[in-house]
Amino acid sequence: MNFKLSKALITIAIGLAVWLFPVPEGLTPGAWTYFALFVAVVVGLILEPVPSAFVGLIGMVTAVVLKLGPANSGKVDAVIKHGAAINWGLSGFSNSTIWLIFSAFMMAAGYEKSGLGRRISLLLVRALGKTSLGLGYAIILSETILAPFIPSNSARSGGVLFPIIKNIPIIYDSHPDKDPRKLGGYIVWVSLLSTCITSSLFYTGLAPNLLAGSVISAQGISFTWFQWFKAIAPVGILLLLTAPVLTYIIYPPTMKRADDAPAWAAQELTKLGPVTMKEKLMGLSALIALVLWIGQDSFNINATTSALIVLSLITLLGIIEWKDITGNKAAWNVLLWFGTLVTLAGGLRNVGFLAWFAERSGALLQGYEPMTILIALITIFYLSHYFFASVTAHVTAVLALFLTTALAVVDPATGQAAFEPVKVALLLAFTLGFMGILTPYGTGPTPIWYGLGYIPTPTFWALGAIFGLIFLAAYLLIGVPWAMWVL
């Protein structure tokens, strides 16, 4: 039997098995059917019987045909017109993060075509290129410097760092289709780890952190930027310092040392000669993007709008051409893939599955010690990110539900609330950056780095699970006790 056909049959069989399982109490048959479809899509994304973007498209089309996914579609006897269903199905393509990701690919083309990406990469190699590990720490340092000032991790990781870092493996003759493990896979994974960690470390390192802050404020709970940083710093800094080493052990590059690389990079820089006008224009465009992203609140310009402004600018300046935009298969593939997943993940909320999941989780925890309940709620909240195609969607859908559940935990000894509200709120919110590592669609930059093609799909999922558990274990063992003490 054809290998791809086997994977397709496994995907369908798992979806059908979930669907045939008795509908849990509290859910409608429609909601359960939708969940079974979502499970099948996730399995398809892992096994890839067809390309990932096509898996997402098939899932979205199936949901539209079944008229499951739009608001209220999971309710008994809900009447959903086909026009409403297809409008919902295509709604993911209006998500601003998707277009920010798309713009990041185009900015990367600008760095490449202008030669600026190669020049900056050679400078990094000259400074730290003797070892793969050294390059890993260069990425960590760059990400940490930018993170407090750029709330959009898609803009930071995808718009600023990605266009530069993607050129580094090429210098060492490591390509997605040729020797990706030599350096490319390692560099990509460290880059993704660094943005997920800094997104949790700094309150202003992730836009959904700010959204979570508004949800928390609605409960009458307040905190400061420094409170956030002080409470998460030990575990966040530890993970930043160990991320390159852990990746070096778990997913090592085959190239460990390149003692001649700095000297070679210096020679290549000499060959490049003075900075060209196109490089200067690309550098100016990147600087404009950086200023707009850092000051997005002051300028009242959305991060995606800023990215589209710069995309238009580099096209008008001739740094890239229109055919570079229409011909960028990777960018269009990610746009199609992520657009369908954003839609499908939103459907879980619309059919009532997420509300049921949060309510059932809380009910199952009744009768346990307060600290056990809190740890379980944090774990469930974190792992439930497998159901979401963005952290924003996760916050919007279930943060208030989990927060309300946690605040209702009672200390049996006193009969009073077991935890201070600010502790509960921040302990849930701190996980928002970390959870982005779980899947190829977990946070804005993941589709960008995944779409580069250095890490095969099954490996990407496996690494996400491994490092996701490492993050969770470190957070529960170090982060939670520390935060409970200092907050």
Secondary structure by P-SEA (a helix, b strand, c coil): ccaaaaaaaaaaaaaaaaaaccccccccaaaaaaaaaaaaaaaaaaaccccaaaaaaaaaaaaaaacccccccccccccccaaaaaaaaacccccaaaaaaaaaaaaaaaaaaaaaaaaaaaaaaaaccccaaaaaaaaaaaaaaacccccccccccccccccccccccccccccccccccccaaaaaaaaaaaaaaaaaacccccaaaaaaaaaaaaacccccaaaaaaaaaaaaaaaaaaaaaaaaaacccccccccaaaaaaaaaaaaaccccaaaaaaaaaaaaaaaaaaacccccccaaaaaaaaaaaaaaaccccaaaaaaaaaaaaaaaaaaaaaaaaaaaaaaaaaaaaaaaaaaaaccccaaaaaaaaaaaaaacccccccaaaaaaccaaaaaaaaaaccccccccccccaaaaaaaaaaacccccccccccccaaaaaaacccccaaaaaaaaaaaaaaaaaaaaacaaaaaaccc
